[in-house]
Amino acid sequence: MFCANDNTAISAIQTAKRLKINVPNDIAVVGFSNTPASTIISPSLTTIDDHAFEMGQAAARLLIRQIENNDQNVVAETIVIKNDLIVRESTARKQNEKAI
């Protein structure tokens, strides 16, 4: 199950536990944002680190540049900030499956 954020994923893990569904053997859970809570929950949460701080810095730099240029010659720009998959205990390959 891929969740929109770590908080939702943590809630999914807690609900699975209450329903006696084993994470990761019966269902794998992945969050998004790599919050500190993702390391505290058991099993620890596999998550995607979106580097939100870096994204905010890049947005601020663009905004400052536009303000300093009096909004003249604004050119569309693509900035790529790569995400990182942080594999933890909430995901596992099935025992009889081999890696591709």
Backbone atoms as SQL, in Angstrom:
CREATE TABLE atoms (id INTEGER PRIMARY KEY, chain TEXT, resi INTEGER, resn TEXT, atom TEXT, x REAL, y REAL, z REAL);
INSERT INTO atoms VALUES
  (1, 'A', 1, 'MET', 'N', 0.848, -1.141, 0.000),
  (2, 'A', 1, 'MET', 'CA', 0.000, 0.000, 0.000),
  (3, 'A', 1, 'MET', 'C', 0.911, 1.226, 0.000),
  (4, 'A', 2, 'PHE', 'N', 0.717, 2.105, -0.981),
  (5, 'A', 2, 'PHE', 'CA', 1.489, 3.346, -1.013),
  (6, 'A', 2, 'PHE', 'C', 0.599, 4.456, -0.485),
  (7, 'A', 3, 'CYS', 'N', 1.042, 5.100, 0.572),
  (8, 'A', 3, 'CYS', 'CA', 0.247, 6.143, 1.221),
  (9, 'A', 3, 'CYS', 'C', 0.776, 7.524, 0.853),
  (10, 'A', 4, 'ALA', 'N', -0.097, 8.504, 0.871),
  (11, 'A', 4, 'ALA', 'CA', 0.250, 9.867, 0.462),
  (12, 'A', 4, 'ALA', 'C', 1.273, 10.514, 1.379),
  (13, 'A', 5, 'ASN', 'N', 1.350, 10.062, 2.634),
  (14, 'A', 5, 'ASN', 'CA', 2.323, 10.621, 3.571),
  (15, 'A', 5, 'ASN', 'C', 2.608, 9.602, 4.667),
  (16, 'A', 6, 'ASP', 'N', 3.614, 9.879, 5.458),
  (17, 'A', 6, 'ASP', 'CA', 4.011, 8.946, 6.513),
  (18, 'A', 6, 'ASP', 'C', 2.939, 8.794, 7.585),
  (19, 'A', 7, 'ASN', 'N', 2.244, 9.861, 7.926),
  (20, 'A', 7, 'ASN', 'CA', 1.214, 9.760, 8.965),
  (21, 'A', 7, 'ASN', 'C', 0.117, 8.788, 8.562),
  (22, 'A', 8, 'THR', 'N', -0.302, 8.849, 7.307),
  (23, 'A', 8, 'THR', 'CA', -1.319, 7.922, 6.817),
  (24, 'A', 8, 'THR', 'C', -0.779, 6.498, 6.820),
  (25, 'A', 9, 'ALA', 'N', 0.462, 6.324, 6.428),
  (26, 'A', 9, 'ALA', 'CA', 1.077, 4.997, 6.409),
  (27, 'A', 9, 'ALA', 'C', 1.186, 4.424, 7.822),
  (28, 'A', 10, 'ILE', 'N', 1.541, 5.254, 8.776),
  (29, 'A', 10, 'ILE', 'CA', 1.631, 4.807, 10.173),
  (30, 'A', 10, 'ILE', 'C', 0.256, 4.382, 10.674),
  (31, 'A', 11, 'SER', 'N', -0.769, 5.140, 10.328),
  (32, 'A', 11, 'SER', 'CA', -2.142, 4.757, 10.692),
  (33, 'A', 11, 'SER', 'C', -2.518, 3.430, 10.047),
  (34, 'A', 12, 'ALA', 'N', -2.093, 3.216, 8.806),
  (35, 'A', 12, 'ALA', 'CA', -2.376, 1.951, 8.119),
  (36, 'A', 12, 'ALA', 'C', -1.705, 0.783, 8.836),
  (37, 'A', 13, 'ILE', 'N', -0.469, 0.975, 9.274),
  (38, 'A', 13, 'ILE', 'CA', 0.240, -0.080, 10.011),
  (39, 'A', 13, 'ILE', 'C', -0.476, -0.379, 11.323),
  (40, 'A', 14, 'GLN', 'N', -0.880, 0.657, 12.044),
  (41, 'A', 14, 'GLN', 'CA', -1.578, 0.464, 13.312),
  (42, 'A', 14, 'GLN', 'C', -2.913, -0.255, 13.107),
  (43, 'A', 15, 'THR', 'N', -3.631, 0.109, 12.047),
  (44, 'A', 15, 'THR', 'CA', -4.902, -0.545, 11.738),
  (45, 'A', 15, 'THR', 'C', -4.670, -2.000, 11.355),
  (46, 'A', 16, 'ALA', 'N', -3.653, -2.262, 10.565),
  (47, 'A', 16, 'ALA', 'CA', -3.328, -3.639, 10.183),
  (48, 'A', 16, 'ALA', 'C', -3.042, -4.483, 11.422),
  (49, 'A', 17, 'LYS', 'N', -2.305, -3.932, 12.365),
  (50, 'A', 17, 'LYS', 'CA', -2.007, -4.659, 13.609),
  (51, 'A', 17, 'LYS', 'C', -3.294, -5.014, 14.346),
  (52, 'A', 18, 'ARG', 'N', -4.211, -4.039, 14.453),
  (53, 'A', 18, 'ARG', 'CA', -5.481, -4.291, 15.150),
  (54, 'A', 18, 'ARG', 'C', -6.290, -5.389, 14.459),
  (55, 'A', 19, 'LEU', 'N', -6.172, -5.462, 13.127),
  (56, 'A', 19, 'LEU', 'CA', -6.910, -6.456, 12.349),
  (57, 'A', 19, 'LEU', 'C', -6.139, -7.763, 12.184),
  (58, 'A', 20, 'LYS', 'N', -5.003, -7.865, 12.880),
  (59, 'A', 20, 'LYS', 'CA', -4.148, -9.055, 12.831),
  (60, 'A', 20, 'LYS', 'C', -3.615, -9.324, 11.416),
  (61, 'A', 21, 'ILE', 'N', -3.361, -8.251, 10.671),
  (62, 'A', 21, 'ILE', 'CA', -2.740, -8.333, 9.353),
  (63, 'A', 21, 'ILE', 'C', -1.261, -8.035, 9.544),
  (64, 'A', 22, 'ASN', 'N', -0.420, -8.952, 9.111),
  (65, 'A', 22, 'ASN', 'CA', 1.013, -8.815, 9.333),
  (66, 'A', 22, 'ASN', 'C', 1.652, -7.911, 8.284),
  (67, 'A', 23, 'VAL', 'N', 2.318, -6.873, 8.775),
  (68, 'A', 23, 'VAL', 'CA', 3.108, -5.988, 7.916),
  (69, 'A', 23, 'VAL', 'C', 4.567, -6.367, 8.158),
  (70, 'A', 24, 'PRO', 'N', 5.299, -6.792, 7.179),
  (71, 'A', 24, 'PRO', 'CA', 5.100, -6.719, 5.732),
  (72, 'A', 24, 'PRO', 'C', 4.671, -8.027, 5.075),
  (73, 'A', 25, 'ASN', 'N', 4.473, -9.112, 5.847),
  (74, 'A', 25, 'ASN', 'CA', 4.220, -10.415, 5.221),
  (75, 'A', 25, 'ASN', 'C', 2.885, -10.491, 4.486),
  (76, 'A', 26, 'ASP', 'N', 1.829, -9.905, 5.054),
  (77, 'A', 26, 'ASP', 'CA', 0.515, -9.926, 4.406),
  (78, 'A', 26, 'ASP', 'C', 0.296, -8.708, 3.516),
  (79, 'A', 27, 'ILE', 'N', 0.827, -7.590, 3.928),
  (80, 'A', 27, 'ILE', 'CA', 0.699, -6.351, 3.159),
  (81, 'A', 27, 'ILE', 'C', 1.933, -5.487, 3.418),
  (82, 'A', 28, 'ALA', 'N', 2.446, -4.892, 2.376),
  (83, 'A', 28, 'ALA', 'CA', 3.581, -3.969, 2.504),
  (84, 'A', 28, 'ALA', 'C', 3.026, -2.551, 2.562),
  (85, 'A', 29, 'VAL', 'N', 3.692, -1.691, 3.323),
  (86, 'A', 29, 'VAL', 'CA', 3.238, -0.308, 3.477),
  (87, 'A', 29, 'VAL', 'C', 4.412, 0.634, 3.212),
  (88, 'A', 30, 'VAL', 'N', 4.154, 1.653, 2.387),
  (89, 'A', 30, 'VAL', 'CA', 5.160, 2.660, 2.055),
  (90, 'A', 30, 'VAL', 'C', 4.557, 4.035, 2.289),
  (91, 'A', 31, 'GLY', 'N', 5.320, 4.904, 2.938),
  (92, 'A', 31, 'GLY', 'CA', 4.887, 6.279, 3.172),
  (93, 'A', 31, 'GLY', 'C', 5.615, 7.247, 2.263),
  (94, 'A', 32, 'PHE', 'N', 5.407, 8.521, 2.535),
  (95, 'A', 32, 'PHE', 'CA', 6.033, 9.560, 1.718),
  (96, 'A', 32, 'PHE', 'C', 6.344, 10.748, 2.606),
  (97, 'A', 33, 'SER', 'N', 7.586, 11.088, 2.760),
  (98, 'A', 33, 'SER', 'CA', 8.102, 12.296, 3.418),
  (99, 'A', 33, 'SER', 'C', 9.229, 12.026, 4.403),
  (100, 'A', 34, 'ASN', 'N', 9.411, 10.785, 4.816),
  (101, 'A', 34, 'ASN', 'CA', 10.513, 10.424, 5.710),
  (102, 'A', 34, 'ASN', 'C', 10.518, 11.237, 6.999),
  (103, 'A', 35, 'THR', 'N', 9.389, 11.238, 7.676),
  (104, 'A', 35, 'THR', 'CA', 9.291, 11.931, 8.958),
  (105, 'A', 35, 'THR', 'C', 10.023, 11.134, 10.042),
  (106, 'A', 36, 'PRO', 'N', 10.413, 11.785, 11.136),
  (107, 'A', 36, 'PRO', 'CA', 11.072, 11.054, 12.226),
  (108, 'A', 36, 'PRO', 'C', 10.236, 9.887, 12.758),
  (109, 'A', 37, 'ALA', 'N', 8.926, 10.021, 12.734),
  (110, 'A', 37, 'ALA', 'CA', 8.058, 8.953, 13.232),
  (111, 'A', 37, 'ALA', 'C', 8.199, 7.669, 12.426),
  (112, 'A', 38, 'SER', 'N', 8.671, 7.773, 11.194),
  (113, 'A', 38, 'SER', 'CA', 8.799, 6.580, 10.347),
  (114, 'A', 38, 'SER', 'C', 9.833, 5.596, 10.887),
  (115, 'A', 39, 'THR', 'N', 10.738, 6.070, 11.728),
  (116, 'A', 39, 'THR', 'CA', 11.748, 5.182, 12.317),
  (117, 'A', 39, 'THR', 'C', 11.316, 4.640, 13.675),
  (118, 'A', 40, 'ILE', 'N', 10.292, 5.237, 14.261),
  (119, 'A', 40, 'ILE', 'CA', 9.858, 4.851, 15.605),
  (120, 'A', 40, 'ILE', 'C', 8.810, 3.747, 15.572),
  (121, 'A', 41, 'ILE', 'N', 7.936, 3.788, 14.558),
  (122, 'A', 41, 'ILE', 'CA', 6.863, 2.802, 14.447),
  (123, 'A', 41, 'ILE', 'C', 7.469, 1.406, 14.267),
  (124, 'A', 42, 'SER', 'N', 6.736, 0.393, 14.699),
  (125, 'A', 42, 'SER', 'CA', 7.187, -0.977, 14.492),
  (126, 'A', 42, 'SER', 'C', 6.123, -1.731, 13.702),
  (127, 'A', 43, 'PRO', 'N', 6.478, -2.272, 12.555),
  (128, 'A', 43, 'PRO', 'CA', 7.785, -2.235, 11.918),
  (129, 'A', 43, 'PRO', 'C', 8.101, -0.837, 11.389),
  (130, 'A', 44, 'SER', 'N', 9.386, -0.533, 11.314),
  (131, 'A', 44, 'SER', 'CA', 9.778, 0.790, 10.816),
  (132, 'A', 44, 'SER', 'C', 9.287, 0.943, 9.375),
  (133, 'A', 45, 'LEU', 'N', 8.961, 2.178, 9.024),
  (134, 'A', 45, 'LEU', 'CA', 8.254, 2.463, 7.773),
  (135, 'A', 45, 'LEU', 'C', 9.194, 2.710, 6.598),
  (136, 'A', 46, 'THR', 'N', 8.997, 1.949, 5.534),
  (137, 'A', 46, 'THR', 'CA', 9.645, 2.265, 4.260),
  (138, 'A', 46, 'THR', 'C', 8.985, 3.541, 3.750),
  (139, 'A', 47, 'THR', 'N', 9.787, 4.484, 3.304),
  (140, 'A', 47, 'THR', 'CA', 9.232, 5.782, 2.923),
  (141, 'A', 47, 'THR', 'C', 10.046, 6.397, 1.793),
  (142, 'A', 48, 'ILE', 'N', 9.494, 7.423, 1.214),
  (143, 'A', 48, 'ILE', 'CA', 10.208, 8.175, 0.188),
  (144, 'A', 48, 'ILE', 'C', 10.559, 9.532, 0.774),
  (145, 'A', 49, 'ASP', 'N', 11.832, 9.856, 0.759),
  (146, 'A', 49, 'ASP', 'CA', 12.297, 11.158, 1.241),
  (147, 'A', 49, 'ASP', 'C', 12.194, 12.138, 0.085),
  (148, 'A', 50, 'ASP', 'N', 11.296, 13.099, 0.221),
  (149, 'A', 50, 'ASP', 'CA', 11.047, 14.063, -0.862),
  (150, 'A', 50, 'ASP', 'C', 11.933, 15.298, -0.778),
  (151, 'A', 51, 'HIS', 'N', 12.792, 15.358, 0.211),
  (152, 'A', 51, 'HIS', 'CA', 13.712, 16.487, 0.379),
  (153, 'A', 51, 'HIS', 'C', 12.954, 17.824, 0.363),
  (154, 'A', 52, 'ALA', 'N', 11.923, 17.900, 1.190),
  (155, 'A', 52, 'ALA', 'CA', 11.052, 19.079, 1.223),
  (156, 'A', 52, 'ALA', 'C', 11.819, 20.355, 1.559),
  (157, 'A', 53, 'PHE', 'N', 12.813, 20.279, 2.430),
  (158, 'A', 53, 'PHE', 'CA', 13.583, 21.471, 2.787),
  (159, 'A', 53, 'PHE', 'C', 14.309, 22.023, 1.564),
  (160, 'A', 54, 'GLU', 'N', 14.947, 21.120, 0.808),
  (161, 'A', 54, 'GLU', 'CA', 15.637, 21.552, -0.416),
  (162, 'A', 54, 'GLU', 'C', 14.650, 22.138, -1.422),
  (163, 'A', 55, 'MET', 'N', 13.465, 21.545, -1.505),
  (164, 'A', 55, 'MET', 'CA', 12.447, 22.046, -2.415),
  (165, 'A', 55, 'MET', 'C', 12.032, 23.461, -2.018),
  (166, 'A', 56, 'GLY', 'N', 11.871, 23.688, -0.731),
  (167, 'A', 56, 'GLY', 'CA', 11.530, 25.021, -0.236),
  (168, 'A', 56, 'GLY', 'C', 12.626, 26.033, -0.515),
  (169, 'A', 57, 'GLN', 'N', 13.872, 25.617, -0.338),
  (170, 'A', 57, 'GLN', 'CA', 14.996, 26.515, -0.632),
  (171, 'A', 57, 'GLN', 'C', 15.013, 26.904, -2.109),
  (172, 'A', 58, 'ALA', 'N', 14.805, 25.933, -2.983),
  (173, 'A', 58, 'ALA', 'CA', 14.808, 26.208, -4.425),
  (174, 'A', 58, 'ALA', 'C', 13.671, 27.158, -4.785),
  (175, 'A', 59, 'ALA', 'N', 12.504, 26.948, -4.199),
  (176, 'A', 59, 'ALA', 'CA', 11.360, 27.827, -4.467),
  (177, 'A', 59, 'ALA', 'C', 11.639, 29.244, -3.978),
  (178, 'A', 60, 'ALA', 'N', 12.251, 29.362, -2.802),
  (179, 'A', 60, 'ALA', 'CA', 12.576, 30.687, -2.259),
  (180, 'A', 60, 'ALA', 'C', 13.587, 31.409, -3.146),
  (181, 'A', 61, 'ARG', 'N', 14.604, 30.687, -3.627),
  (182, 'A', 61, 'ARG', 'CA', 15.587, 31.307, -4.524),
  (183, 'A', 61, 'ARG', 'C', 14.926, 31.834, -5.795),
  (184, 'A', 62, 'LEU', 'N', 14.017, 31.051, -6.367),
  (185, 'A', 62, 'LEU', 'CA', 13.312, 31.489, -7.573),
  (186, 'A', 62, 'LEU', 'C', 12.472, 32.729, -7.301),
  (187, 'A', 63, 'LEU', 'N', 11.777, 32.727, -6.188),
  (188, 'A', 63, 'LEU', 'CA', 10.927, 33.858, -5.827),
  (189, 'A', 63, 'LEU', 'C', 11.757, 35.118, -5.600),
  (190, 'A', 64, 'ILE', 'N', 12.855, 34.987, -4.888),
  (191, 'A', 64, 'ILE', 'CA', 13.739, 36.138, -4.638),
  (192, 'A', 64, 'ILE', 'C', 14.282, 36.680, -5.953),
  (193, 'A', 65, 'ARG', 'N', 14.674, 35.776, -6.847),
  (194, 'A', 65, 'ARG', 'CA', 15.191, 36.216, -8.139),
  (195, 'A', 65, 'ARG', 'C', 14.120, 36.979, -8.933),
  (196, 'A', 66, 'GLN', 'N', 12.880, 36.508, -8.888),
  (197, 'A', 66, 'GLN', 'CA', 11.799, 37.198, -9.593),
  (198, 'A', 66, 'GLN', 'C', 11.536, 38.570, -8.983),
  (199, 'A', 67, 'ILE', 'N', 11.580, 38.656, -7.663),
  (200, 'A', 67, 'ILE', 'CA', 11.366, 39.945, -6.991),
  (201, 'A', 67, 'ILE', 'C', 12.487, 40.912, -7.350),
  (202, 'A', 68, 'GLU', 'N', 13.718, 40.434, -7.315),
  (203, 'A', 68, 'GLU', 'CA', 14.861, 41.298, -7.628),
  (204, 'A', 68, 'GLU', 'C', 14.856, 41.765, -9.084),
  (205, 'A', 69, 'ASN', 'N', 14.285, 40.973, -9.973),
  (206, 'A', 69, 'ASN', 'CA', 14.206, 41.343, -11.391),
  (207, 'A', 69, 'ASN', 'C', 12.901, 42.066, -11.722),
  (208, 'A', 70, 'ASN', 'N', 12.177, 42.480, -10.691),
  (209, 'A', 70, 'ASN', 'CA', 10.898, 43.178, -10.872),
  (210, 'A', 70, 'ASN', 'C', 9.955, 42.408, -11.791),
  (211, 'A', 71, 'ASP', 'N', 9.967, 41.093, -11.669),
  (212, 'A', 71, 'ASP', 'CA', 9.088, 40.217, -12.447),
  (213, 'A', 71, 'ASP', 'C', 9.252, 40.373, -13.952),
  (214, 'A', 72, 'GLN', 'N', 10.366, 40.908, -14.405),
  (215, 'A', 72, 'GLN', 'CA', 10.616, 41.041, -15.841),
  (216, 'A', 72, 'GLN', 'C', 11.321, 39.791, -16.348),
  (217, 'A', 73, 'ASN', 'N', 11.001, 39.442, -17.559),
  (218, 'A', 73, 'ASN', 'CA', 11.650, 38.310, -18.218),
  (219, 'A', 73, 'ASN', 'C', 11.566, 37.011, -17.404),
  (220, 'A', 74, 'VAL', 'N', 10.388, 36.749, -16.879),
  (221, 'A', 74, 'VAL', 'CA', 10.197, 35.505, -16.142),
  (222, 'A', 74, 'VAL', 'C', 10.192, 34.356, -17.149),
  (223, 'A', 75, 'VAL', 'N', 11.093, 33.434, -16.943),
  (224, 'A', 75, 'VAL', 'CA', 11.236, 32.294, -17.844),
  (225, 'A', 75, 'VAL', 'C', 10.891, 31.027, -17.072),
  (226, 'A', 76, 'ALA', 'N', 10.084, 30.184, -17.692),
  (227, 'A', 76, 'ALA', 'CA', 9.757, 28.905, -17.058),
  (228, 'A', 76, 'ALA', 'C', 11.037, 28.108, -16.853),
  (229, 'A', 77, 'GLU', 'N', 11.128, 27.480, -15.714),
  (230, 'A', 77, 'GLU', 'CA', 12.344, 26.742, -15.378),
  (231, 'A', 77, 'GLU', 'C', 11.953, 25.433, -14.712),
  (232, 'A', 78, 'THR', 'N', 12.617, 24.378, -15.081),
  (233, 'A', 78, 'THR', 'CA', 12.383, 23.083, -14.454),
  (234, 'A', 78, 'THR', 'C', 13.531, 22.788, -13.503),
  (235, 'A', 79, 'ILE', 'N', 13.179, 22.502, -12.279),
  (236, 'A', 79, 'ILE', 'CA', 14.178, 22.133, -11.277),
  (237, 'A', 79, 'ILE', 'C', 13.836, 20.724, -10.808),
  (238, 'A', 80, 'VAL', 'N', 14.806, 19.847, -10.835),
  (239, 'A', 80, 'VAL', 'CA', 14.586, 18.465, -10.435),
  (240, 'A', 80, 'VAL', 'C', 15.249, 18.230, -9.085),
  (241, 'A', 81, 'ILE', 'N', 14.452, 17.808, -8.137),
  (242, 'A', 81, 'ILE', 'CA', 14.967, 17.409, -6.826),
  (243, 'A', 81, 'ILE', 'C', 14.619, 15.936, -6.683),
  (244, 'A', 82, 'LYS', 'N', 15.621, 15.100, -6.700),
  (245, 'A', 82, 'LYS', 'CA', 15.390, 13.658, -6.696),
  (246, 'A', 82, 'LYS', 'C', 14.919, 13.184, -5.331),
  (247, 'A', 83, 'ASN', 'N', 14.022, 12.219, -5.358),
  (248, 'A', 83, 'ASN', 'CA', 13.537, 11.575, -4.142),
  (249, 'A', 83, 'ASN', 'C', 14.396, 10.354, -3.852),
  (250, 'A', 84, 'ASP', 'N', 14.426, 9.952, -2.602),
  (251, 'A', 84, 'ASP', 'CA', 15.161, 8.751, -2.209),
  (252, 'A', 84, 'ASP', 'C', 14.211, 7.762, -1.556),
  (253, 'A', 85, 'LEU', 'N', 14.278, 6.514, -1.990),
  (254, 'A', 85, 'LEU', 'CA', 13.519, 5.447, -1.355),
  (255, 'A', 85, 'LEU', 'C', 14.317, 4.962, -0.152),
  (256, 'A', 86, 'ILE', 'N', 13.709, 5.042, 1.023),
  (257, 'A', 86, 'ILE', 'CA', 14.336, 4.593, 2.266),
  (258, 'A', 86, 'ILE', 'C', 13.659, 3.271, 2.645),
  (259, 'A', 87, 'VAL', 'N', 14.338, 2.167, 2.387),
  (260, 'A', 87, 'VAL', 'CA', 13.745, 0.850, 2.626),
  (261, 'A', 87, 'VAL', 'C', 13.936, 0.466, 4.087),
  (262, 'A', 88, 'ARG', 'N', 12.812, 0.166, 4.722),
  (263, 'A', 88, 'ARG', 'CA', 12.836, -0.267, 6.123),
  (264, 'A', 88, 'ARG', 'C', 11.993, -1.540, 6.261),
  (265, 'A', 89, 'GLU', 'N', 11.511, -1.810, 7.445),
  (266, 'A', 89, 'GLU', 'CA', 10.885, -3.102, 7.748),
  (267, 'A', 89, 'GLU', 'C', 9.453, -3.276, 7.241),
  (268, 'A', 90, 'SER', 'N', 8.776, -2.224, 6.828),
  (269, 'A', 90, 'SER', 'CA', 7.364, -2.355, 6.436),
  (270, 'A', 90, 'SER', 'C', 7.176, -2.915, 5.028),
  (271, 'A', 91, 'THR', 'N', 8.274, -3.197, 4.350),
  (272, 'A', 91, 'THR', 'CA', 8.205, -3.848, 3.039),
  (273, 'A', 91, 'THR', 'C', 9.174, -5.017, 3.032),
  (274, 'A', 92, 'ALA', 'N', 8.794, -6.073, 2.322),
  (275, 'A', 92, 'ALA', 'CA', 9.671, -7.241, 2.217),
  (276, 'A', 92, 'ALA', 'C', 9.300, -8.026, 0.974),
  (277, 'A', 93, 'ARG', 'N', 10.283, -8.652, 0.376),
  (278, 'A', 93, 'ARG', 'CA', 10.036, -9.532, -0.759),
  (279, 'A', 93, 'ARG', 'C', 9.472, -10.836, -0.215),
  (280, 'A', 94, 'LYS', 'N', 8.484, -11.401, -0.904),
  (281, 'A', 94, 'LYS', 'CA', 7.948, -12.690, -0.478),
  (282, 'A', 94, 'LYS', 'C', 9.064, -13.724, -0.500),
  (283, 'A', 95, 'GLN', 'N', 9.010, -14.654, 0.429),
  (284, 'A', 95, 'GLN', 'CA', 10.089, -15.626, 0.611),
  (285, 'A', 95, 'GLN', 'C', 10.418, -16.410, -0.653),
  (286, 'A', 96, 'ASN', 'N', 9.421, -16.756, -1.465),
  (287, 'A', 96, 'ASN', 'CA', 9.671, -17.586, -2.645),
  (288, 'A', 96, 'ASN', 'C', 9.925, -16.773, -3.907),
  (289, 'A', 97, 'GLU', 'N', 10.011, -15.455, -3.805),
  (290, 'A', 97, 'GLU', 'CA', 10.249, -14.617, -4.974),
  (291, 'A', 97, 'GLU', 'C', 11.717, -14.225, -5.062),
  (292, 'A', 98, 'LYS', 'N', 12.205, -14.153, -6.298),
  (293, 'A', 98, 'LYS', 'CA', 13.579, -13.737, -6.541),
  (294, 'A', 98, 'LYS', 'C', 13.580, -12.316, -7.082),
  (295, 'A', 99, 'ALA', 'N', 14.660, -11.622, -6.848),
  (296, 'A', 99, 'ALA', 'CA', 14.800, -10.267, -7.388),
  (297, 'A', 99, 'ALA', 'C', 14.906, -10.341, -8.899),
  (298, 'A', 100, 'ILE', 'N', 14.391, -9.321, -9.548),
  (299, 'A', 100, 'ILE', 'CA', 14.462, -9.261, -11.015),
  (300, 'A', 100, 'ILE', 'C', 15.803, -8.716, -11.424);
